Amino acid sequence: MINPPASFRWLRRVVLLVLAVFTLTPVAVMLSSSLKPLRDVQGPWRWIPSELTFRPYIDIWKTVPLAKYFTNSLIVAGSATALSVLIALLAGYAVSRYRFRGKKIFTITVLSTQMFPGILFLLPLFLIFVNIGNSTGIALYGSRGGLILTYLTFSLPFSIWMLAGYLDSIPRDLDEAAAVDGCGPIRTLVQIIVPAALPGIIAVAVYAFMTAWGEVLFASVMTNDQTRTLAVGLQGYATQTDVYWNQVMAASLVVSLPVVAGFLLLQRYLVAGLTAGAVK
């Protein structure tokens, strides 16, 4: 293994340091502001609070119904993630292992949907949900189910493409060996392919969860007071007379904890899932 020159090592350290400062400075500002009284946040900026207080972390649950928003976000993001993984796994397995008419067109169509901006689908989905509710009585607009379906339209195309690429990197000999042992397609998928594709499945799950957890545009249109999610509910800390910036920062940190914790726990699977199949 060839060691890089000293100049390159120093340059790498400087670049990493700059990136770390650039990334962690907003987090430090949020943490500092969340530990200050509101008057300190609204006054001249200072890194060290004049009065250290944890009151904002208590008040965030009272100023707005944050617990209800948290529950809605967990249900919507969790359901969207589970459905994305299930459907993408079945579709990716079919694309990877079977030949069928229109396979290439299906793959290109699924991937091409990622080229369109999300706002392009806002009005069509709104009209579809409203018309379905008027004609069938199934309330999709303003419900968690409607928001879950909306998030599936964004997460599924990329999830199918990612899992299909990952499954392509798994040797087909495993399928053939399972068939010799008497396993059918479903049993082969569940008992052989799924354990081998676990990093890719986790990568898809993390992607789908993060997409649903932090989405604002569709959640602000497709929800009401009872189904509002965290990303939209944070706007409740801004009233007509004031903005509770210390509570906004505290709530933002609390909201970020599930995603950050999950990413740190699953990062090795995520990296493996994203890079598998890149080189064949």
C-alpha positions in Angstrom: 0.0 0.0 0.0 1.4 3.4 -1.1 1.4 6.1 1.6 0.1 9.5 0.4 2.5 12.4 0.6 2.6 14.6 3.7 1.1 17.5 1.9 -1.9 15.5 0.9 -2.5 14.2 4.4 -2.4 17.8 5.8 -4.7 19.0 3.0 -7.1 16.2 3.9 -7.1 17.1 7.5 -7.8 20.8 6.7 -10.7 19.9 4.4 -12.2 17.5 6.9 -11.8 20.2 9.7 -13.6 22.8 7.6 -16.4 20.4 6.7 -16.8 19.4 10.4 -17.0 23.1 11.4 -19.4 23.9 8.6 -21.6 20.9 9.7 -21.5 21.2 13.4 -21.8 25.0 13.8 -25.6 25.1 13.1 -26.0 22.2 15.6 -24.0 24.2 18.2 -26.1 27.3 17.6 -29.3 25.3 18.0 -28.0 23.7 21.3 -26.9 27.0 22.7 -30.2 28.8 21.8 -32.3 25.9 23.3 -30.6 26.4 26.6 -31.3 30.2 26.8 -34.2 32.2 28.0 -36.2 33.8 25.2 -34.9 37.3 25.9 -31.3 36.1 25.4 -32.2 34.5 22.1 -33.9 37.7 20.9 -31.0 39.9 22.0 -27.4 40.2 20.8 -25.9 36.8 20.0 -23.6 35.2 22.5 -22.4 31.6 22.6 -22.6 31.1 26.3 -26.0 31.7 27.9 -26.2 34.3 30.6 -28.7 32.0 32.3 -28.6 28.3 31.6 -32.1 26.8 31.6 -33.8 23.6 30.5 -37.2 25.2 30.6 -37.6 25.3 26.7 -37.4 21.5 26.7 -40.3 21.3 29.0 -42.4 24.1 27.4 -42.2 22.6 23.9 -44.7 19.9 24.9 -47.1 22.6 26.2 -46.9 25.3 23.6 -48.0 23.0 20.8 -49.3 19.4 21.0 -45.8 18.1 20.1 -46.6 14.6 21.4 -49.5 14.2 19.0 -47.4 15.4 16.1 -44.6 13.0 17.2 -47.1 10.1 17.2 -48.4 11.1 13.7 -44.9 11.3 12.3 -44.0 7.9 13.8 -47.1 6.3 12.3 -46.8 7.9 8.9 -43.0 7.4 8.5 -43.1 3.9 10.0 -45.9 2.8 7.8 -44.5 4.4 4.7 -41.1 2.7 5.4 -42.6 -0.7 6.0 -44.7 -0.6 2.8 -41.8 0.8 0.8 -39.5 -2.0 1.9 -42.1 -4.7 1.2 -43.1 -3.5 -2.2 -39.6 -2.5 -3.3 -38.3 -5.9 -2.2 -40.9 -7.8 -4.3 -40.5 -5.5 -7.3 -36.7 -5.5 -7.1 -36.6 -9.3 -6.8 -38.8 -9.6 -9.9 -36.7 -7.1 -11.9 -33.4 -8.8 -10.8 -34.3 -12.4 -11.2 -37.0 -12.7 -13.9 -37.3 -11.8 -17.6 -40.7 -10.5 -18.6 -42.1 -8.3 -21.4 -41.7 -4.6 -20.7 -39.0 -5.1 -18.1 -36.7 -2.5 -19.5 -39.5 0.0 -20.0 -40.6 -0.6 -16.4 -37.1 0.0 -15.1 -36.6 3.2 -17.1 -40.1 4.5 -16.2 -39.5 3.9 -12.4 -36.1 5.7 -12.5 -37.3 8.5 -14.7 -39.9 9.6 -12.2 -37.1 10.8 -10.0 -36.4 13.6 -12.5 -39.7 15.4 -11.8 -39.9 17.9 -8.9 -42.2 16.8 -6.1 -44.3 19.9 -6.3 -45.5 18.8 -9.7 -47.5 16.0 -8.1 -49.1 18.2 -5.4 -52.2 19.4 -7.2 -52.9 16.1 -9.0 -52.7 14.1 -5.8 -54.8 16.7 -4.0 -57.5 16.4 -6.7 -57.4 12.6 -6.7 -57.7 12.3 -3.0 -60.6 14.8 -2.9 -62.5 13.1 -5.7 -62.0 9.7 -4.1 -63.4 11.0 -0.9 -66.4 12.6 -2.6 -67.2 9.5 -4.7 -66.4 6.6 -2.3 -66.5 8.2 1.1 -62.9 7.1 1.8 -61.2 10.1 3.4 -57.7 10.2 2.0 -57.3 14.0 2.1 -56.4 15.1 5.6 -55.7 11.5 6.8 -52.6 9.6 7.7 -53.4 7.0 5.1 -53.4 9.6 2.3 -50.1 11.0 3.5 -48.6 7.5 3.6 -49.7 6.9 0.0 -48.2 10.2 -1.0 -44.9 9.3 0.5 -44.9 6.0 -1.3 -45.0 7.8 -4.6 -41.6 9.3 -3.8 -39.8 6.6 -2.0 -40.8 3.6 -4.1 -39.1 4.4 -7.4 -35.7 4.9 -5.8 -36.2 2.1 -3.4 -37.0 -0.4 -6.2 -34.0 0.8 -8.3 -31.7 0.5 -5.3 -32.9 -3.0 -4.2 -32.8 -4.3 -7.8 -29.2 -3.2 -8.1 -28.3 -4.8 -4.8 -30.1 -8.1 -5.6 -28.1 -8.2 -8.9 -24.9 -8.4 -6.8 -26.2 -11.5 -5.0 -25.1 -14.7 -6.9 -27.9 -16.5 -8.7 -26.3 -19.7 -7.5 -28.1 -19.2 -4.2 -31.4 -19.3 -6.0 -30.5 -22.4 -8.0 -29.3 -24.2 -4.8 -32.5 -23.3 -3.1 -34.5 -24.6 -6.0 -32.6 -27.9 -5.9 -33.6 -28.2 -2.2 -37.2 -27.8 -3.1 -37.7 -24.1 -2.3 -40.2 -22.1 -4.3 -39.8 -18.4 -5.3 -41.4 -17.0 -2.1 -39.5 -19.3 0.2 -36.2 -18.6 -1.6 -36.8 -14.9 -1.3 -37.7 -15.0 2.4 -35.1 -17.6 3.6 -32.2 -17.0 1.3 -32.3 -13.6 -0.4 -33.6 -11.5 2.4 -30.8 -12.4 4.8 -28.2 -11.8 2.1 -29.8 -8.5 1.1 -30.1 -7.2 4.6 -27.7 -4.2 4.1 -29.7 -3.1 1.0 -33.0 -3.5 2.8 -31.8 -1.4 5.7 -30.5 1.3 3.3 -33.9 1.4 1.7 -35.6 1.6 5.0 -33.4 4.5 6.2 -34.0 6.4 3.0 -37.8 5.9 3.1 -38.0 6.9 6.8 -35.9 10.0 6.4 -37.9 11.1 3.4 -41.2 10.8 5.2 -39.9 12.1 8.6 -38.7 15.5 7.3 -41.1 16.2 4.5 -42.9 19.5 4.7 -44.6 20.5 1.5 -47.1 17.7 1.2 -47.6 17.3 4.9 -48.6 21.0 5.1 -51.3 20.5 2.4 -52.5 17.0 3.0 -53.0 17.1 6.8 -55.2 18.8 9.3 -54.9 19.7 12.9 -55.4 16.0 14.0 -53.0 14.4 11.5 -50.3 17.1 11.4 -46.7 15.8 11.5 -43.7 17.2 13.3 -42.2 18.9 10.3 -45.3 21.1 9.9 -46.1 21.3 13.6 -42.9 23.1 14.4 -44.5 26.2 12.8 -46.8 26.4 15.8 -44.0 28.0 17.9 -44.4 31.1 15.7 -47.5 33.1 16.8 -48.9 36.4 15.6 -47.2 38.2 18.5 -43.9 36.3 19.0 -41.6 33.5 17.9 -40.4 31.2 20.7 -37.0 30.7 19.1 -35.5 28.8 22.1 -38.4 26.3 21.9 -38.0 26.0 18.2 -34.4 25.1 18.6 -35.2 22.7 21.5 -38.0 21.0 19.5 -35.8 20.7 16.4 -33.2 18.9 18.4 -35.7 16.6 19.9 -37.3 15.9 16.5 -33.8 15.1 15.0 -32.9 12.5 17.7 -34.8 9.5 16.2 -33.2 10.0 12.7 -29.7 10.7 14.0 -29.8 7.7 16.4 -31.1 5.4 13.7 -28.5 6.6 11.3 -25.6 6.1 13.7 -26.8 2.6 14.6 -27.3 1.5 11.0 -24.6 3.5 9.2 -22.5 0.5 8.3 -25.5 -1.3 6.8 -26.4 1.9 5.0 -23.0 2.4 3.4 -22.9 -1.3 2.3 -26.4 -1.1 0.9 -25.6 2.1 -1.1 -22.3 0.9 -2.6 -23.2 -2.7 -3.3 -23.6 -3.4 -7.0 -21.6 -0.3 -8.0 -18.7 -2.4 -9.2 -19.4 -5.8 -11.0 
